[in-house]
């Protein structure tokens, strides 16, 4: 069994840069692909278990007053608890 690292409302950081599809201000009809950099902070909104693979997360990324909601494709391997400096 894979342990879940993050709970709802936790702040997590991207482990690697990636391009990902997001919903702008939570509107499922208003989507775009954005580039996120390693170390960008996201707020965990929800999680669900994917059998044999661990957990997948829904998260919110805020930039310039806009809220971007990441609904899919954010696994536990994509996130880390804090920035290593």
Backbone atoms as SQL, in Angstrom:
CREATE TABLE atoms (id INTEGER PRIMARY KEY, chain TEXT, resi INTEGER, resn TEXT, atom TEXT, x REAL, y REAL, z REAL);
INSERT INTO atoms VALUES
  (1, 'A', 1, 'UNK', 'N', 0.844, -1.184, 0.000),
  (2, 'A', 1, 'UNK', 'CA', 0.000, 0.000, 0.000),
  (3, 'A', 1, 'UNK', 'C', 0.883, 1.240, 0.000),
  (4, 'A', 2, 'UNK', 'N', 0.571, 2.159, -0.868),
  (5, 'A', 2, 'UNK', 'CA', 1.321, 3.411, -0.956),
  (6, 'A', 2, 'UNK', 'C', 0.679, 4.428, -0.025),
  (7, 'A', 3, 'UNK', 'N', 1.501, 5.068, 0.800),
  (8, 'A', 3, 'UNK', 'CA', 0.989, 6.075, 1.726),
  (9, 'A', 3, 'UNK', 'C', 0.735, 7.390, 1.003),
  (10, 'A', 4, 'UNK', 'N', -0.339, 8.050, 1.399),
  (11, 'A', 4, 'UNK', 'CA', -0.683, 9.349, 0.838),
  (12, 'A', 4, 'UNK', 'C', 0.146, 10.412, 1.545),
  (13, 'A', 5, 'UNK', 'N', 0.805, 11.272, 0.778),
  (14, 'A', 5, 'UNK', 'CA', 1.677, 12.292, 1.352),
  (15, 'A', 5, 'UNK', 'C', 0.967, 13.592, 1.675),
  (16, 'A', 6, 'UNK', 'N', -0.105, 13.916, 0.955),
  (17, 'A', 6, 'UNK', 'CA', -0.740, 15.227, 1.090),
  (18, 'A', 6, 'UNK', 'C', -2.214, 15.099, 1.434),
  (19, 'A', 7, 'UNK', 'N', -2.697, 16.026, 2.253),
  (20, 'A', 7, 'UNK', 'CA', -4.108, 16.120, 2.598),
  (21, 'A', 7, 'UNK', 'C', -4.709, 17.339, 1.916),
  (22, 'A', 8, 'UNK', 'N', -6.017, 17.436, 1.949),
  (23, 'A', 8, 'UNK', 'CA', -6.715, 18.600, 1.403),
  (24, 'A', 8, 'UNK', 'C', -6.232, 19.852, 2.134),
  (25, 'A', 9, 'UNK', 'N', -6.015, 20.914, 1.384),
  (26, 'A', 9, 'UNK', 'CA', -5.531, 22.227, 1.832),
  (27, 'A', 9, 'UNK', 'C', -4.036, 22.278, 2.110),
  (28, 'A', 10, 'UNK', 'N', -3.315, 21.173, 1.936),
  (29, 'A', 10, 'UNK', 'CA', -1.857, 21.210, 2.058),
  (30, 'A', 10, 'UNK', 'C', -1.265, 21.984, 0.882),
  (31, 'A', 11, 'UNK', 'N', -0.110, 22.574, 1.107),
  (32, 'A', 11, 'UNK', 'CA', 0.653, 23.216, 0.041),
  (33, 'A', 11, 'UNK', 'C', 1.737, 22.229, -0.391),
  (34, 'A', 12, 'UNK', 'N', 1.795, 21.979, -1.685),
  (35, 'A', 12, 'UNK', 'CA', 2.812, 21.087, -2.252),
  (36, 'A', 12, 'UNK', 'C', 3.552, 21.857, -3.339),
  (37, 'A', 13, 'UNK', 'N', 4.696, 21.360, -3.713),
  (38, 'A', 13, 'UNK', 'CA', 5.523, 22.012, -4.723),
  (39, 'A', 13, 'UNK', 'C', 5.798, 21.042, -5.853),
  (40, 'A', 14, 'UNK', 'N', 5.805, 21.544, -7.071),
  (41, 'A', 14, 'UNK', 'CA', 6.077, 20.685, -8.211),
  (42, 'A', 14, 'UNK', 'C', 7.513, 20.196, -8.168),
  (43, 'A', 15, 'UNK', 'N', 7.691, 18.916, -8.405),
  (44, 'A', 15, 'UNK', 'CA', 9.023, 18.316, -8.364),
  (45, 'A', 15, 'UNK', 'C', 9.783, 18.549, -9.666),
  (46, 'A', 16, 'UNK', 'N', 9.039, 18.766, -10.757),
  (47, 'A', 16, 'UNK', 'CA', 9.687, 18.994, -12.050),
  (48, 'A', 16, 'UNK', 'C', 8.804, 19.916, -12.891),
  (49, 'A', 17, 'UNK', 'N', 9.424, 20.591, -13.818),
  (50, 'A', 17, 'UNK', 'CA', 8.673, 21.464, -14.715),
  (51, 'A', 17, 'UNK', 'C', 7.824, 20.612, -15.648),
  (52, 'A', 18, 'UNK', 'N', 6.626, 21.115, -15.960),
  (53, 'A', 18, 'UNK', 'CA', 5.767, 20.389, -16.893),
  (54, 'A', 18, 'UNK', 'C', 4.693, 21.291, -17.455),
  (55, 'A', 19, 'UNK', 'N', 4.164, 20.877, -18.568),
  (56, 'A', 19, 'UNK', 'CA', 3.055, 21.573, -19.221),
  (57, 'A', 19, 'UNK', 'C', 1.803, 20.759, -18.892),
  (58, 'A', 20, 'UNK', 'N', 0.742, 21.454, -18.470),
  (59, 'A', 20, 'UNK', 'CA', -0.434, 20.738, -17.981),
  (60, 'A', 20, 'UNK', 'C', -1.712, 21.491, -18.330),
  (61, 'A', 21, 'UNK', 'N', -2.793, 20.749, -18.552),
  (62, 'A', 21, 'UNK', 'CA', -4.089, 21.347, -18.859),
  (63, 'A', 21, 'UNK', 'C', -4.753, 21.794, -17.560),
  (64, 'A', 22, 'UNK', 'N', -5.276, 23.027, -17.563),
  (65, 'A', 22, 'UNK', 'CA', -5.919, 23.590, -16.373),
  (66, 'A', 22, 'UNK', 'C', -7.252, 24.223, -16.744),
  (67, 'A', 23, 'UNK', 'N', -8.100, 24.371, -15.723),
  (68, 'A', 23, 'UNK', 'CA', -9.354, 25.108, -15.870),
  (69, 'A', 23, 'UNK', 'C', -9.130, 26.493, -15.278),
  (70, 'A', 24, 'UNK', 'N', -9.466, 27.528, -16.017),
  (71, 'A', 24, 'UNK', 'CA', -9.266, 28.892, -15.550),
  (72, 'A', 24, 'UNK', 'C', -10.420, 29.266, -14.634),
  (73, 'A', 25, 'UNK', 'N', -10.098, 29.684, -13.416),
  (74, 'A', 25, 'UNK', 'CA', -11.067, 30.037, -12.375),
  (75, 'A', 25, 'UNK', 'C', -12.099, 28.936, -12.148),
  (76, 'A', 26, 'UNK', 'N', -11.700, 27.674, -12.339),
  (77, 'A', 26, 'UNK', 'CA', -12.566, 26.532, -12.054),
  (78, 'A', 26, 'UNK', 'C', -13.657, 26.282, -13.074),
  (79, 'A', 27, 'UNK', 'N', -13.632, 26.987, -14.209),
  (80, 'A', 27, 'UNK', 'CA', -14.648, 26.826, -15.250),
  (81, 'A', 27, 'UNK', 'C', -14.220, 25.699, -16.193),
  (82, 'A', 28, 'UNK', 'N', -14.954, 24.583, -16.168),
  (83, 'A', 28, 'UNK', 'CA', -14.561, 23.433, -16.974),
  (84, 'A', 28, 'UNK', 'C', -14.676, 23.695, -18.481),
  (85, 'A', 29, 'UNK', 'N', -15.362, 24.748, -18.874),
  (86, 'A', 29, 'UNK', 'CA', -15.469, 25.104, -20.289),
  (87, 'A', 29, 'UNK', 'C', -14.396, 26.101, -20.722),
  (88, 'A', 30, 'UNK', 'N', -13.607, 26.590, -19.782),
  (89, 'A', 30, 'UNK', 'CA', -12.556, 27.561, -20.072),
  (90, 'A', 30, 'UNK', 'C', -11.217, 26.941, -19.665),
  (91, 'A', 31, 'UNK', 'N', -10.583, 26.225, -20.589),
  (92, 'A', 31, 'UNK', 'CA', -9.341, 25.517, -20.279),
  (93, 'A', 31, 'UNK', 'C', -8.211, 26.022, -21.162),
  (94, 'A', 32, 'UNK', 'N', -7.003, 25.771, -20.709),
  (95, 'A', 32, 'UNK', 'CA', -5.800, 26.062, -21.501),
  (96, 'A', 32, 'UNK', 'C', -4.662, 25.226, -20.948),
  (97, 'A', 33, 'UNK', 'N', -3.621, 25.092, -21.726),
  (98, 'A', 33, 'UNK', 'CA', -2.409, 24.429, -21.275),
  (99, 'A', 33, 'UNK', 'C', -1.430, 25.496, -20.816),
  (100, 'A', 34, 'UNK', 'N', -0.868, 25.310, -19.623),
  (101, 'A', 34, 'UNK', 'CA', 0.117, 26.254, -19.113),
  (102, 'A', 34, 'UNK', 'C', 1.381, 25.503, -18.722),
  (103, 'A', 35, 'UNK', 'N', 2.469, 26.233, -18.672),
  (104, 'A', 35, 'UNK', 'CA', 3.743, 25.662, -18.238),
  (105, 'A', 35, 'UNK', 'C', 3.965, 26.009, -16.781),
  (106, 'A', 36, 'UNK', 'N', 4.222, 24.991, -15.977),
  (107, 'A', 36, 'UNK', 'CA', 4.542, 25.190, -14.571),
  (108, 'A', 36, 'UNK', 'C', 5.995, 24.802, -14.357),
  (109, 'A', 37, 'UNK', 'N', 6.668, 25.546, -13.486),
  (110, 'A', 37, 'UNK', 'CA', 8.090, 25.296, -13.232),
  (111, 'A', 37, 'UNK', 'C', 8.263, 24.478, -11.956),
  (112, 'A', 38, 'UNK', 'N', 9.365, 23.759, -11.893),
  (113, 'A', 38, 'UNK', 'CA', 9.700, 23.031, -10.676),
  (114, 'A', 38, 'UNK', 'C', 9.765, 24.021, -9.524),
  (115, 'A', 39, 'UNK', 'N', 9.133, 23.689, -8.422),
  (116, 'A', 39, 'UNK', 'CA', 9.118, 24.560, -7.250),
  (117, 'A', 39, 'UNK', 'C', 7.884, 25.429, -7.141),
  (118, 'A', 40, 'UNK', 'N', 7.042, 25.494, -8.193),
  (119, 'A', 40, 'UNK', 'CA', 5.795, 26.253, -8.109),
  (120, 'A', 40, 'UNK', 'C', 4.889, 25.611, -7.056),
  (121, 'A', 41, 'UNK', 'N', 4.273, 26.454, -6.234),
  (122, 'A', 41, 'UNK', 'CA', 3.404, 25.965, -5.157),
  (123, 'A', 41, 'UNK', 'C', 1.982, 25.755, -5.667),
  (124, 'A', 42, 'UNK', 'N', 1.365, 24.662, -5.220),
  (125, 'A', 42, 'UNK', 'CA', -0.037, 24.386, -5.509),
  (126, 'A', 42, 'UNK', 'C', -0.735, 24.010, -4.198),
  (127, 'A', 43, 'UNK', 'N', -2.017, 24.305, -4.132),
  (128, 'A', 43, 'UNK', 'CA', -2.823, 23.944, -2.961),
  (129, 'A', 43, 'UNK', 'C', -3.650, 22.710, -3.322),
  (130, 'A', 44, 'UNK', 'N', -3.558, 21.674, -2.514),
  (131, 'A', 44, 'UNK', 'CA', -4.277, 20.422, -2.775),
  (132, 'A', 44, 'UNK', 'C', -5.765, 20.640, -2.484),
  (133, 'A', 45, 'UNK', 'N', -6.604, 20.341, -3.475),
  (134, 'A', 45, 'UNK', 'CA', -8.054, 20.484, -3.330),
  (135, 'A', 45, 'UNK', 'C', -8.742, 19.153, -3.055),
  (136, 'A', 46, 'UNK', 'N', -8.221, 18.078, -3.645),
  (137, 'A', 46, 'UNK', 'CA', -8.826, 16.761, -3.484),
  (138, 'A', 46, 'UNK', 'C', -7.813, 15.707, -3.907),
  (139, 'A', 47, 'UNK', 'N', -8.085, 14.469, -3.572),
  (140, 'A', 47, 'UNK', 'CA', -7.215, 13.361, -3.968),
  (141, 'A', 47, 'UNK', 'C', -8.060, 12.116, -4.148),
  (142, 'A', 48, 'UNK', 'N', -7.546, 11.190, -4.912),
  (143, 'A', 48, 'UNK', 'CA', -8.201, 9.899, -5.057),
  (144, 'A', 48, 'UNK', 'C', -7.144, 8.846, -5.318),
  (145, 'A', 49, 'UNK', 'N', -7.447, 7.637, -4.907),
  (146, 'A', 49, 'UNK', 'CA', -6.490, 6.550, -5.046),
  (147, 'A', 49, 'UNK', 'C', -6.631, 5.901, -6.416),
  (148, 'A', 50, 'UNK', 'N', -5.493, 5.679, -7.057),
  (149, 'A', 50, 'UNK', 'CA', -5.441, 4.978, -8.333),
  (150, 'A', 50, 'UNK', 'C', -4.829, 3.612, -8.033),
  (151, 'A', 51, 'UNK', 'N', -5.608, 2.576, -8.237),
  (152, 'A', 51, 'UNK', 'CA', -5.183, 1.228, -7.868),
  (153, 'A', 51, 'UNK', 'C', -3.800, 0.891, -8.434),
  (154, 'A', 52, 'UNK', 'N', -2.947, 0.377, -7.597),
  (155, 'A', 52, 'UNK', 'CA', -1.577, -0.055, -7.904),
  (156, 'A', 52, 'UNK', 'C', -0.595, 1.095, -8.135),
  (157, 'A', 53, 'UNK', 'N', -1.065, 2.330, -8.299),
  (158, 'A', 53, 'UNK', 'CA', -0.170, 3.420, -8.645),
  (159, 'A', 53, 'UNK', 'C', -0.052, 4.496, -7.573),
  (160, 'A', 54, 'UNK', 'N', -0.909, 4.474, -6.584),
  (161, 'A', 54, 'UNK', 'CA', -0.823, 5.489, -5.532),
  (162, 'A', 54, 'UNK', 'C', -1.962, 6.479, -5.623),
  (163, 'A', 55, 'UNK', 'N', -1.649, 7.751, -5.458),
  (164, 'A', 55, 'UNK', 'CA', -2.673, 8.779, -5.394),
  (165, 'A', 55, 'UNK', 'C', -2.512, 9.797, -6.501),
  (166, 'A', 56, 'UNK', 'N', -3.630, 10.332, -6.936),
  (167, 'A', 56, 'UNK', 'CA', -3.664, 11.422, -7.896),
  (168, 'A', 56, 'UNK', 'C', -4.347, 12.599, -7.202),
  (169, 'A', 57, 'UNK', 'N', -3.923, 13.802, -7.548),
  (170, 'A', 57, 'UNK', 'CA', -4.397, 14.987, -6.833),
  (171, 'A', 57, 'UNK', 'C', -5.023, 16.003, -7.769),
  (172, 'A', 58, 'UNK', 'N', -6.024, 16.706, -7.235),
  (173, 'A', 58, 'UNK', 'CA', -6.540, 17.913, -7.860),
  (174, 'A', 58, 'UNK', 'C', -5.956, 19.062, -7.066),
  (175, 'A', 59, 'UNK', 'N', -5.502, 20.101, -7.765),
  (176, 'A', 59, 'UNK', 'CA', -4.814, 21.182, -7.077),
  (177, 'A', 59, 'UNK', 'C', -5.148, 22.528, -7.721),
  (178, 'A', 60, 'UNK', 'N', -4.848, 23.596, -6.970),
  (179, 'A', 60, 'UNK', 'CA', -5.064, 24.954, -7.443),
  (180, 'A', 60, 'UNK', 'C', -3.725, 25.668, -7.507),
  (181, 'A', 61, 'UNK', 'N', -3.477, 26.326, -8.629),
  (182, 'A', 61, 'UNK', 'CA', -2.287, 27.135, -8.824),
  (183, 'A', 61, 'UNK', 'C', -2.762, 28.562, -9.068),
  (184, 'A', 62, 'UNK', 'N', -2.255, 29.521, -8.288),
  (185, 'A', 62, 'UNK', 'CA', -2.665, 30.918, -8.443),
  (186, 'A', 62, 'UNK', 'C', -1.512, 31.737, -8.986),
  (187, 'A', 63, 'UNK', 'N', -1.847, 32.596, -9.967),
  (188, 'A', 63, 'UNK', 'CA', -0.850, 33.485, -10.533),
  (189, 'A', 63, 'UNK', 'C', -1.550, 34.733, -11.047),
  (190, 'A', 64, 'UNK', 'N', -1.043, 35.894, -10.666),
  (191, 'A', 64, 'UNK', 'CA', -1.577, 37.186, -11.122),
  (192, 'A', 64, 'UNK', 'C', -3.081, 37.308, -10.905),
  (193, 'A', 65, 'UNK', 'N', -3.569, 36.827, -9.776),
  (194, 'A', 65, 'UNK', 'CA', -4.985, 36.948, -9.441),
  (195, 'A', 65, 'UNK', 'C', -5.886, 35.941, -10.131),
  (196, 'A', 66, 'UNK', 'N', -5.333, 35.060, -10.918),
  (197, 'A', 66, 'UNK', 'CA', -6.124, 34.040, -11.616),
  (198, 'A', 66, 'UNK', 'C', -5.895, 32.693, -10.951),
  (199, 'A', 67, 'UNK', 'N', -6.968, 31.968, -10.779),
  (200, 'A', 67, 'UNK', 'CA', -6.902, 30.643, -10.176),
  (201, 'A', 67, 'UNK', 'C', -6.972, 29.599, -11.288),
  (202, 'A', 68, 'UNK', 'N', -5.958, 28.730, -11.340),
  (203, 'A', 68, 'UNK', 'CA', -5.915, 27.642, -12.320),
  (204, 'A', 68, 'UNK', 'C', -6.131, 26.334, -11.574),
  (205, 'A', 69, 'UNK', 'N', -7.138, 25.568, -11.978),
  (206, 'A', 69, 'UNK', 'CA', -7.469, 24.310, -11.324),
  (207, 'A', 69, 'UNK', 'C', -6.921, 23.147, -12.165),
  (208, 'A', 70, 'UNK', 'N', -6.093, 22.332, -11.544),
  (209, 'A', 70, 'UNK', 'CA', -5.521, 21.156, -12.191),
  (210, 'A', 70, 'UNK', 'C', -6.369, 19.965, -11.752),
  (211, 'A', 71, 'UNK', 'N', -7.092, 19.363, -12.682),
  (212, 'A', 71, 'UNK', 'CA', -8.023, 18.274, -12.348),
  (213, 'A', 71, 'UNK', 'C', -7.422, 16.890, -12.528),
  (214, 'A', 72, 'UNK', 'N', -6.502, 16.728, -13.465),
  (215, 'A', 72, 'UNK', 'CA', -6.002, 15.384, -13.782),
  (216, 'A', 72, 'UNK', 'C', -4.487, 15.396, -13.890),
  (217, 'A', 73, 'UNK', 'N', -3.930, 14.217, -13.873),
  (218, 'A', 73, 'UNK', 'CA', -2.520, 14.003, -14.217),
  (219, 'A', 73, 'UNK', 'C', -1.536, 14.651, -13.255),
  (220, 'A', 74, 'UNK', 'N', -1.868, 14.751, -12.001),
  (221, 'A', 74, 'UNK', 'CA', -0.931, 15.256, -10.999),
  (222, 'A', 74, 'UNK', 'C', -0.766, 14.155, -9.958),
  (223, 'A', 75, 'UNK', 'N', 0.297, 13.377, -10.104),
  (224, 'A', 75, 'UNK', 'CA', 0.500, 12.231, -9.227),
  (225, 'A', 75, 'UNK', 'C', 1.377, 12.606, -8.038),
  (226, 'A', 76, 'UNK', 'N', 1.480, 11.691, -7.109),
  (227, 'A', 76, 'UNK', 'CA', 2.304, 11.908, -5.931),
  (228, 'A', 76, 'UNK', 'C', 3.773, 12.108, -6.314),
  (229, 'A', 77, 'UNK', 'N', 4.202, 11.484, -7.411),
  (230, 'A', 77, 'UNK', 'CA', 5.583, 11.639, -7.876),
  (231, 'A', 77, 'UNK', 'C', 5.846, 13.027, -8.458),
  (232, 'A', 78, 'UNK', 'N', 4.791, 13.724, -8.868),
  (233, 'A', 78, 'UNK', 'CA', 4.941, 15.063, -9.438),
  (234, 'A', 78, 'UNK', 'C', 5.089, 16.133, -8.362),
  (235, 'A', 79, 'UNK', 'N', 4.835, 15.765, -7.108),
  (236, 'A', 79, 'UNK', 'CA', 4.812, 16.742, -6.016),
  (237, 'A', 79, 'UNK', 'C', 5.848, 16.416, -4.949),
  (238, 'A', 80, 'UNK', 'N', 6.244, 17.439, -4.232),
  (239, 'A', 80, 'UNK', 'CA', 7.115, 17.245, -3.066),
  (240, 'A', 80, 'UNK', 'C', 6.640, 18.188, -1.963),
  (241, 'A', 81, 'UNK', 'N', 6.927, 17.865, -0.712),
  (242, 'A', 81, 'UNK', 'CA', 6.393, 18.648, 0.392),
  (243, 'A', 81, 'UNK', 'C', 7.008, 20.024, 0.562),
  (244, 'A', 82, 'UNK', 'N', 8.265, 20.212, 0.168),
  (245, 'A', 82, 'UNK', 'CA', 8.882, 21.534, 0.330),
  (246, 'A', 82, 'UNK', 'C', 10.000, 21.691, -0.678),
  (247, 'A', 83, 'UNK', 'N', 10.397, 22.925, -0.879),
  (248, 'A', 83, 'UNK', 'CA', 11.480, 23.219, -1.816),
  (249, 'A', 83, 'UNK', 'C', 12.813, 22.908, -1.150),
  (250, 'A', 84, 'UNK', 'N', 13.638, 22.144, -1.830),
  (251, 'A', 84, 'UNK', 'CA', 14.979, 21.855, -1.328),
  (252, 'A', 84, 'UNK', 'C', 15.931, 22.937, -1.836),
  (253, 'A', 85, 'UNK', 'N', 16.567, 23.638, -0.911),
  (254, 'A', 85, 'UNK', 'CA', 17.500, 24.691, -1.310),
  (255, 'A', 85, 'UNK', 'C', 18.878, 24.350, -0.860);
